[in-house]
Amino acid sequence: MSLPMLSIHDLNVWYGAAQALFQVSIQVAPGELVVLQGLNGAGKSTLLQAIMGLGPRVTGDIRYENRNIQEWQPHLRAQAGLGYVAEDRRLFTGLSVQANLRLAARGDVDSNQALVWQLFPVLQTMLRRRAGQMSGGEQQMLAIARTLMTSPRMLLLDEPCEGIAPVLVENIVAALLTLKAQGMSMLVAEQNNILTDCADRVFTLAAGQLTT
């Protein structure tokens, strides 16, 4: 049996004196699509941020590819192959699509770019468009594409289908399923259950605790 791609054990997270996550333990196997569902404020974003080493005070154990990354800085986690797509997308809105992709590029740039065009061919038609002039769904495609340019082996996606036109939701879901078919491991936080039926496993967070 292969080792988990990501293993989280007894994770607790605080913002100042307020505890946001309580004894959370989950695993993601290689090639799995795992969905983390829950309402707004349940702690989904906090968990993904903790995995990436962003911000909050954390105790517990976070292992990625059987390495304890608990003390690693966020850029080292990214360099190790963790790709994070934040809910607010964090694009350079004043820069073009092409510039956003180029700034993120790492590893096999040609191969990564070919994958991006395969998944999101519409981005090729708007290379010179500023990210701030794109629709929400187009921005989400760009955010995922930019993360793919970093050569990730696992994706952490925060609400990738929230607030997006249905036709673009279909495109994004199809892209994620293509990545899964190619062996990409994914942990997806969502509240709208769009990917639940496609998931290998589903965890539910409520008030910072796992309920399933």
C-alpha positions as CSV (number, residue, x, y, z in Angstrom):
1,M,0.0,0.0,0.0
2,S,1.4,3.4,-1.0
3,L,2.1,6.1,1.6
4,P,-0.3,9.0,1.7
5,M,0.5,12.1,-0.4
6,L,-0.7,14.3,2.4
7,S,-1.2,13.2,6.0
8,I,-2.6,15.6,8.7
9,H,-2.9,14.4,12.3
10,D,-4.4,16.2,15.3
11,L,-4.2,19.6,13.7
12,N,-5.1,22.6,15.9
13,V,-5.1,26.1,14.6
14,W,-5.5,29.5,16.4
15,Y,-5.9,33.1,15.3
16,G,-4.7,34.9,18.4
17,A,-6.6,33.5,21.3
18,A,-9.4,32.1,19.2
19,Q,-9.1,28.4,18.2
20,A,-10.3,27.8,14.6
21,L,-9.5,24.1,14.1
22,F,-9.7,21.2,16.7
23,Q,-7.9,17.9,16.3
24,V,-8.4,17.6,12.5
25,S,-6.9,14.4,11.0
26,I,-7.2,13.6,7.2
27,Q,-5.2,11.9,4.6
28,V,-5.0,12.2,0.8
29,A,-3.6,9.3,-1.1
30,P,-1.6,9.7,-4.4
31,G,-4.0,10.5,-7.2
32,E,-7.0,11.0,-5.0
33,L,-9.6,13.8,-5.2
34,V,-10.7,14.5,-1.7
35,V,-13.4,17.1,-1.0
36,L,-13.6,19.0,2.2
37,Q,-17.1,20.4,2.6
38,G,-18.7,22.7,5.0
39,L,-20.5,26.1,5.4
40,N,-18.8,29.4,5.4
41,G,-16.8,29.8,8.6
42,A,-16.4,26.0,9.1
43,G,-12.6,26.2,8.9
44,K,-12.0,24.9,5.3
45,S,-9.9,27.9,4.3
46,T,-8.0,27.8,7.6
47,L,-7.1,24.2,7.0
48,L,-5.7,24.8,3.5
49,Q,-3.8,27.8,4.7
50,A,-2.3,25.8,7.6
51,I,-1.2,23.1,5.1
52,M,0.6,25.8,3.2
53,G,2.1,27.4,6.3
54,L,0.2,30.7,5.9
55,G,-0.5,32.7,9.0
56,P,-2.1,30.9,11.8
57,R,-0.5,29.3,14.8
58,V,-0.6,25.5,14.4
59,T,0.1,22.4,16.4
60,G,-0.2,18.8,15.2
61,D,1.5,17.0,12.4
62,I,1.5,17.8,8.7
63,R,3.3,15.4,6.4
64,Y,3.7,15.7,2.7
65,E,5.2,12.8,0.7
66,N,6.2,11.3,4.1
67,R,8.2,14.4,5.1
68,N,7.2,16.5,8.1
69,I,6.7,20.0,6.7
70,Q,5.3,21.5,9.9
71,E,8.2,24.0,10.2
72,W,8.7,24.7,6.5
73,Q,8.2,28.2,5.2
74,P,5.4,28.5,2.5
75,H,7.8,28.9,-0.4
76,L,9.5,25.7,0.5
77,R,6.2,23.8,0.6
78,A,5.4,25.2,-2.8
79,Q,8.8,24.2,-4.2
80,A,8.2,20.7,-2.8
81,G,5.2,20.4,-5.1
82,L,2.2,21.8,-3.1
83,G,0.1,24.1,-5.3
84,Y,-2.4,26.4,-3.6
85,V,-5.3,28.2,-5.3
86,A,-6.7,30.6,-2.8
87,E,-10.4,31.6,-2.7
88,D,-9.5,35.2,-3.6
89,R,-7.3,33.9,-6.5
90,R,-4.4,36.4,-5.7
91,L,-3.8,37.3,-9.3
92,F,-1.7,40.2,-10.4
93,T,-4.8,42.1,-11.7
94,G,-2.8,44.8,-13.5
95,L,-0.8,42.3,-15.5
96,S,-1.8,40.3,-18.5
97,V,-2.7,36.6,-18.6
98,Q,0.6,35.8,-20.2
99,A,2.5,37.8,-17.5
100,N,0.7,36.0,-14.7
101,L,1.6,32.7,-16.1
102,R,5.2,33.6,-16.8
103,L,5.8,34.9,-13.3
104,A,4.7,31.6,-11.8
105,A,6.6,29.3,-14.3
106,R,8.9,26.8,-12.7
107,G,10.2,23.4,-13.8
108,D,9.3,22.1,-17.2
109,V,7.7,25.3,-18.5
110,D,6.8,23.9,-22.0
111,S,5.1,20.9,-20.6
112,N,3.2,22.9,-18.0
113,Q,2.1,25.4,-20.6
114,A,0.9,22.6,-22.9
115,L,-1.2,21.3,-20.0
116,V,-2.6,24.7,-19.3
117,W,-3.7,25.1,-23.0
118,Q,-5.2,21.6,-23.0
119,L,-7.3,22.3,-19.9
120,F,-8.1,26.0,-20.5
121,P,-7.8,26.7,-24.3
122,V,-9.8,30.0,-23.9
123,L,-6.8,31.5,-22.0
124,Q,-4.8,31.3,-25.2
125,T,-7.3,33.8,-26.8
126,M,-6.7,36.4,-24.1
127,L,-3.0,36.3,-23.4
128,R,-2.7,40.1,-23.5
129,R,-5.9,40.8,-21.4
130,R,-5.3,42.1,-18.0
131,A,-6.4,39.7,-15.2
132,G,-8.5,42.5,-13.7
133,Q,-10.6,42.7,-16.9
134,M,-11.6,39.0,-16.9
135,S,-14.8,37.5,-15.5
136,G,-14.8,35.7,-12.2
137,G,-14.7,32.3,-14.0
138,E,-11.9,33.3,-16.3
139,Q,-9.9,34.6,-13.4
140,Q,-10.4,31.2,-11.6
141,M,-9.2,29.4,-14.7
142,L,-6.1,31.7,-14.7
143,A,-5.5,31.1,-11.0
144,I,-5.5,27.3,-11.5
145,A,-3.4,27.6,-14.7
146,R,-0.9,29.8,-12.9
147,T,-0.6,27.3,-10.1
148,L,-0.1,24.5,-12.7
149,M,2.9,26.5,-14.1
150,T,4.7,25.8,-10.8
151,S,4.9,22.1,-11.5
152,P,2.8,20.9,-8.5
153,R,2.3,17.3,-7.6
154,M,-0.7,18.1,-5.4
155,L,-3.3,20.8,-5.6
156,L,-5.1,22.6,-2.7
157,L,-8.1,24.4,-4.1
158,D,-10.3,26.7,-2.0
159,E,-13.9,27.1,-3.5
160,P,-12.8,26.7,-7.1
161,C,-16.4,26.8,-8.4
162,E,-18.0,29.3,-6.1
163,G,-19.8,32.3,-7.6
164,I,-19.0,31.4,-11.2
165,A,-21.2,31.1,-14.3
166,P,-22.5,27.5,-14.8
167,V,-20.8,27.1,-18.2
168,L,-17.4,28.0,-16.7
169,V,-18.1,25.8,-13.7
170,E,-18.4,22.9,-16.1
171,N,-15.1,23.8,-17.7
172,I,-13.3,23.9,-14.4
173,V,-14.8,20.6,-13.2
174,A,-13.8,19.0,-16.4
175,A,-10.3,20.4,-16.0
176,L,-10.0,19.1,-12.5
177,L,-11.2,15.6,-13.5
178,T,-8.7,15.6,-16.3
179,L,-5.9,16.3,-13.8
180,K,-7.2,13.6,-11.6
181,A,-7.1,11.1,-14.5
182,Q,-3.5,12.2,-15.0
183,G,-2.6,11.3,-11.4
184,M,-2.8,14.7,-9.7
185,S,-3.7,14.5,-6.0
186,M,-6.2,17.2,-4.9
187,L,-7.8,18.5,-1.7
188,V,-10.7,20.7,-2.6
189,A,-12.6,22.9,-0.1
190,E,-16.2,23.7,-1.2
191,Q,-19.6,24.5,0.2
192,N,-21.7,23.9,-2.9
193,N,-21.1,20.1,-3.3
194,I,-20.3,20.4,-7.0
195,L,-17.3,18.0,-6.8
196,T,-18.7,15.8,-4.1
197,D,-20.0,13.1,-6.4
198,C,-16.6,13.0,-8.2
199,A,-14.6,12.6,-5.1
200,D,-12.8,9.5,-3.8
201,R,-13.6,10.6,-0.3
202,V,-15.5,13.5,1.4
203,F,-14.8,15.1,4.8
204,T,-17.2,17.5,6.5
205,L,-16.0,20.4,8.7
206,A,-18.4,22.2,11.1
207,A,-17.2,24.8,13.6
208,G,-13.6,23.7,13.1
209,Q,-14.2,20.0,13.7
210,L,-14.6,17.0,11.4
211,T,-18.0,15.5,11.6
212,T,-17.4,12.6,9.2
